[in-house]
Amino acid sequence: MGREIERKFLVKNESWRLFAVGVSCRQGYLSRGEKRTVRIRIIGDKGFITVKGMAKGLVRPEYEYEIPVDDAEAMLNHLCEKPLIEKIRYKIPYGGLIWEVDEFRGENHGLVLAEVELTSEEQAFEKPEWIGKEVTGMAPYLNSNLVVRPFTRW
């Protein structure tokens, strides 16, 4: 079974940019709910469909599959809720882990979040100095909620 264990944080300054190379990401939701979400994403030149289940603590079931980018584009344009989530994703190695920094665009312009995936809920990790307040599990910061309540409307 696929699973995801991640922690999410606000970013408190721009020093992370020194280490970052970004890739464009667009995503939308076919289904959003407390028990499951179904997401379509294009990151770079690849398409993906992801199904996520309800979190228990920090652990949540996750299944992700590559799909043809043309299919992903059609689903984003015609089937997904609007507005789409638009962001630049940066991957930054730090402390033996890969941090993903999402710099949001469009309706969520101004929001910058960092995530780190862990192997267990108890895993200790070092935070880079640019990491701010933890927002793991806080509803406003979930991508699926940014569709219905974008950051620019907070």
Secondary structure, DSSP 4 states (H G I P E B T S, - for coil): --EEEEEEEEE-SSGGGGG--EEEEEEEEEEE-SSEEEEEEEETTEEEEEEEE--BTTEEEEEEEEE-HHHHHHHHHHTS-SSPEEEEEEEEEETTEEEEEEEE-GGGTT-EEEEEE-SSTT---PPPTTEEEE-TT-GGGSHHHHTTS-GGG-
